[in-house]
């Protein structure tokens, strides 16, 4: 009886370690994918911003005015983000991280598992 309890506890500890390792691996993979996405999105955003600045510069016959207008657009976006940061940024990220870590999706499998 004592050996069965000891074996059960050891199995539960192994399961907890594997579960933790799986969740950490998933979190690491999601973090890496997010970093790659942010890098590519930033490059795209940079080139689109430059394009808009040059386009507006041609329309206003002054590249300074064109890039100033782009800066004003970003200032307006920044003001909106500062005012609504809790609803737009903080709450969604917090909820996604907590939900992903505390409730792993059942359809996700460990490496080597077959569906």
Secondary structure by P-SEA (a helix, b strand, c coil): caaaaaaaaaaaaaaaaaaaaaaaaaaaaaaaaaaaaaaaaaaaaaaaaaaaaaaaaaaaccaaaaaaaaaaaaaaaaaaaaacccccccaaaaaaaaaaaaccccccccccccc
